[in-house]
Amino acid sequence: MVVDKPITLVTTNLVEASNTHISYPRKIVEEKVTYVVKGSEIKVKVEFQVKEPAYIIEYSGLQTNGQYYDQFSIPNSEIEGWQPIGTQTYRSGAHEQYGLSSQIMLNKEGSSDWLVVSLDGYKKMSLADGVEMIQVMEAPVNKTYFRLLYDTSLMVEAGDVFWFKGSSSFTNSSPYNV
């Protein structure tokens, strides 16, 4: 293990279209995910290329999943302060009004364990009117994720490329001190 140099992992996923699964299964999207791990930070870059014309209706990224963290906060959103994870579904607020909500902070109550997940940029993604950028799912799912496409019926052509960048940082001091 090397702690002073970044470690880069690259994965390639072939994604099947949900509406072709029964009749003629085929992979219509190639998704390339690059993770750069250095110390307690993980940088993520996702690029996906469309292999045949299609409508993309929904796409989410930077997902967290687990039972460890039990509270969260989303700066610049309609949610104020710390909220419990697992009790209900939360949304950051309509993207037109709360477009600066590009970060979610997770914590285990009573501990100094923090996870900060940030959306650092995206290209050619869009959200329908009234759709929130960040969603936190209730138990038993306990997921958080950024919605990058939702209910858009975005027509894409073979060869179209999309991308987003984000990061996850683990820290033992409050992110509000930054």
C-alpha positions as CSV (number, residue, x, y, z in Angstrom):
1,M,0.0,0.0,0.0
2,V,1.3,3.4,-1.0
3,V,0.0,6.3,1.2
4,D,1.9,9.2,-0.3
5,K,1.0,8.6,-4.0
6,P,-2.4,8.3,-5.6
7,I,-3.8,4.9,-6.6
8,T,-5.9,5.0,-9.8
9,L,-8.5,2.4,-10.6
10,V,-10.4,2.3,-13.9
11,T,-13.5,0.2,-14.5
12,T,-15.6,-0.2,-17.7
13,N,-19.2,-1.1,-17.4
14,L,-21.5,-2.1,-20.2
15,V,-25.1,-1.0,-19.4
16,E,-28.1,-2.7,-20.7
17,A,-31.2,-0.7,-21.7
18,S,-34.2,-1.6,-19.4
19,N,-36.7,-1.7,-22.3
20,T,-34.6,-4.2,-24.4
21,H,-34.1,-6.7,-21.6
22,I,-36.8,-9.2,-22.6
23,S,-37.0,-8.9,-26.4
24,Y,-33.4,-8.5,-27.4
25,P,-30.9,-7.7,-24.6
26,R,-28.1,-5.4,-25.6
27,K,-25.7,-3.0,-24.0
28,I,-26.3,0.5,-25.2
29,V,-24.1,2.5,-22.9
30,E,-20.4,2.1,-22.1
31,E,-19.6,3.7,-18.7
32,K,-16.0,4.3,-17.8
33,V,-15.4,5.1,-14.1
34,T,-12.0,6.3,-12.9
35,Y,-11.3,6.4,-9.1
36,V,-8.2,8.2,-7.8
37,V,-7.5,7.3,-4.2
38,K,-5.1,9.3,-2.1
39,G,-5.1,9.3,1.6
40,S,-8.7,9.8,2.8
41,E,-10.0,11.2,-0.4
42,I,-11.5,9.4,-3.4
43,K,-12.0,11.4,-6.6
44,V,-14.4,9.9,-9.1
45,K,-14.9,10.7,-12.8
46,V,-17.5,9.0,-14.9
47,E,-17.7,9.2,-18.6
48,F,-20.4,7.4,-20.6
49,Q,-20.7,6.9,-24.3
50,V,-24.0,6.0,-26.0
51,K,-23.6,3.0,-28.4
52,E,-27.0,3.4,-30.2
53,P,-29.7,6.1,-30.4
54,A,-31.9,6.1,-27.2
55,Y,-33.9,8.1,-24.8
56,I,-32.2,8.5,-21.4
57,I,-34.8,9.2,-18.7
58,E,-32.9,8.9,-15.4
59,Y,-29.3,8.7,-14.3
60,S,-27.9,9.1,-10.8
61,G,-24.3,9.1,-9.5
62,L,-22.1,9.5,-6.5
63,Q,-24.2,7.1,-4.5
64,T,-23.5,6.3,-0.9
65,N,-25.0,3.2,0.7
66,G,-24.7,1.7,4.1
67,Q,-25.9,1.5,7.6
68,Y,-23.0,3.3,9.4
69,Y,-23.8,7.0,9.0
70,D,-27.0,8.0,10.7
71,Q,-27.4,11.7,10.0
72,F,-26.7,14.1,7.1
73,S,-26.7,17.7,6.1
74,I,-27.0,19.3,2.6
75,P,-25.6,22.9,2.5
76,N,-27.5,25.4,0.2
77,S,-30.6,23.3,0.2
78,E,-34.1,23.5,1.5
79,I,-33.1,21.1,4.3
80,E,-31.7,23.0,7.3
81,G,-29.4,21.5,9.8
82,W,-28.7,17.8,10.5
83,Q,-31.4,15.2,9.7
84,P,-31.6,11.5,10.5
85,I,-30.9,9.0,7.8
86,G,-33.4,6.2,7.5
87,T,-36.6,7.8,8.9
88,Q,-37.9,9.3,5.6
89,T,-37.0,10.3,2.1
90,Y,-35.4,13.8,1.8
91,R,-34.8,15.9,-1.2
92,S,-32.5,19.0,-1.5
93,G,-35.1,21.1,-3.2
94,A,-35.9,22.1,-6.8
95,H,-32.7,22.5,-8.8
96,E,-33.8,25.9,-10.2
97,Q,-34.0,27.3,-6.7
98,Y,-31.3,25.2,-4.9
99,G,-28.8,24.7,-7.7
100,L,-25.9,25.3,-5.3
101,S,-26.6,22.2,-3.3
102,S,-23.7,20.2,-4.7
103,Q,-22.5,18.5,-1.5
104,I,-23.8,16.2,1.1
105,M,-22.2,15.6,4.5
106,L,-22.8,12.4,6.4
107,N,-21.9,11.7,10.1
108,K,-22.4,9.1,12.8
109,E,-24.0,10.9,15.7
110,G,-21.6,11.2,18.6
111,S,-18.5,10.3,16.6
112,S,-15.9,12.3,14.7
113,D,-16.4,10.2,11.5
114,W,-17.5,12.4,8.6
115,L,-18.0,11.6,4.9
116,V,-18.3,14.6,2.5
117,V,-19.5,13.8,-1.0
118,S,-19.3,16.6,-3.6
119,L,-20.4,16.9,-7.2
120,D,-17.5,18.8,-8.8
121,G,-18.9,19.2,-12.3
122,Y,-20.9,17.7,-15.1
123,K,-21.5,18.2,-18.8
124,K,-24.6,17.8,-20.9
125,M,-26.7,16.6,-18.0
126,S,-30.0,18.2,-17.3
127,L,-32.8,18.1,-14.8
128,A,-36.5,18.6,-15.5
129,D,-38.2,21.6,-13.8
130,G,-38.9,21.0,-10.1
131,V,-36.4,18.1,-9.7
132,E,-34.0,18.1,-6.8
133,M,-30.3,17.4,-7.2
134,I,-29.7,15.3,-4.1
135,Q,-32.0,12.6,-2.7
136,V,-31.7,10.6,0.6
137,M,-33.7,7.4,0.7
138,E,-35.4,6.1,3.9
139,A,-34.7,2.7,5.5
140,P,-34.1,-0.1,4.7
141,V,-32.3,1.4,1.6
142,N,-30.4,4.2,3.4
143,K,-28.9,5.5,0.1
144,T,-27.9,9.0,-0.9
145,Y,-27.3,10.0,-4.5
146,F,-27.1,12.9,-6.9
147,R,-29.7,13.0,-9.7
148,L,-28.0,14.0,-12.9
149,L,-30.8,13.2,-15.3
150,Y,-34.4,12.7,-14.3
151,D,-37.6,12.5,-16.3
152,T,-36.0,14.3,-19.2
153,S,-36.6,11.9,-22.2
154,L,-33.2,13.2,-23.4
155,M,-32.6,11.9,-27.0
156,V,-29.1,10.7,-27.4
157,E,-27.3,9.6,-30.5
158,A,-24.7,6.9,-31.0
159,G,-21.3,8.4,-30.0
160,D,-22.7,11.0,-27.6
161,V,-20.4,11.4,-24.6
162,F,-21.5,12.6,-21.1
163,W,-19.4,13.0,-17.9
164,F,-19.5,14.0,-14.3
165,K,-16.8,14.5,-11.7
166,G,-17.1,14.2,-7.9
167,S,-15.2,13.4,-4.8
168,S,-15.7,11.6,-1.5
169,S,-13.6,12.7,1.5
170,F,-13.4,10.9,4.9
171,T,-12.4,13.2,7.7
172,N,-12.4,13.2,11.5
173,S,-13.1,17.0,11.8
174,S,-16.4,18.7,11.1
175,P,-16.7,19.8,7.4
176,Y,-18.4,23.0,8.7
177,N,-14.9,24.1,10.0
178,V,-13.8,24.5,6.4
